Amino acid sequence: MQAWQAANLEGLIELLREDAIYTMPPWREWYQGREAIRGFFETVWPRFGGFRTLATAANGQPAVGVYSRSHDDPAWRAHSLHVFEPAEGGIASLTIFIGPLGPSLFPAFGLPPA
């Protein structure tokens, strides 16, 4: 959560296993391995004006509600729900539920929309 909020890409990548998988249902894209995941985030994170996170859980796994704001709008809005699969050696997978599904899931997890 700290790495995400600080947009600390190296900190986030260090938490991942070397063979970590990153998926974003319902999109067909997925990334495997630290370098592929780093490459994706290097293109995405600069598009946003910041991130905030709230911890929760999904199916017995740690999860995080991520809020983002744009460079033009200071309001923090529900962005995505991230479910982590912890494993020996780091995070084995990240499943990210993005819009429109992700933000619509926030109430089911007790997370505010903004």
N, C-alpha and C positions, 0 to 999 in steps of 0.2 A: 504494500500500500504506500509506503514511504517513497519507494523508487518511482512508482507511477505518478504520485502527486508532485514530485520534484522533476518529473520528466527526465529522470536519471536512467538513461537507456543502458549504460554499462552496469549499473546496479541491478536492473531487472534481468539482464542477460546472465549475470553471475548466479542468479537464483535458479536458472534453468539447468536441467540435465543437458548434456551434449546432444542427446537424441530427442529432445523435447518436441512436442507437436503442438501447433497453434491452429485452431479451427474457428470459423465464424458462421455457424448456421444462421440463416439458410443459404449463405453464399457457398459456392463450390470451392472457393479458394482455401488452401491450407498450406501450412509451412512446416517443414521439419528441420530441426537443427538450429543451434544458436545463431549461426550466420544468416540463415534465411529469415529467421524471426527478426533479427536486428535490422536487416535490409528493409523489411516491411515497415517496422516502426520508424525508421529514419525518414521514410516518405510520409507517414501519417501524422506523427506528433507535431510537426511544425504547423500543421493546418489549424491547430487549436490554440486558444489563448490560455489554456491551463486545465488542470484536472483536480478533482477532489474525489475521495473514496469513502464508502461506508462498508464495514464488514458485515457479512451475513453468512448463511450456509445454504447449500442446495444438495439434496440427496446425500446428506451426511458428509459432504466435502466442503472445504472452505470456499467461500465465494465473496465477491466484492461488487457492490453497485458503484459504477463510475459515472461521475457527473463531469460535464465539460462546459466550457464557455468558448465563445468565438472571440476573435480579435476585436469585433465590433459590438459585441453584446456582453456586458459583465455578469449577466445572470447565469447561475449554475443550473444546468438542465440535465435530466436523466439521459445518459448516453448509452450505456451497455451494462450487461450483467456478466461478470467473469467468474467462471467456475474453475478451480484449480485441482489438479490431481497431484497431491504430494507423493513423493517416493524417495527411496534411499538415493542420496546424491543430488536432490533438488526437485524442482517441479517437473513432473513427467509430461503433463499436458495442460494447456489452457484452452478452455472452450468459452468463446466470447459470443454472447447473444446480443447482436447489434440491432439497430432500428430496422423496421418498426417494432419487431418483436421484443427486443431487449428492454426498452423503456416501458413497454406495456406490462412487463413482468414485475416491475418495482413494487406495486401495491401488494402483490402476493407474498413478497418477502419483507413486508413492513417498511419499505423504503419510500420516502417522499418523492414526488415527481420533480421537485426543484429544491 
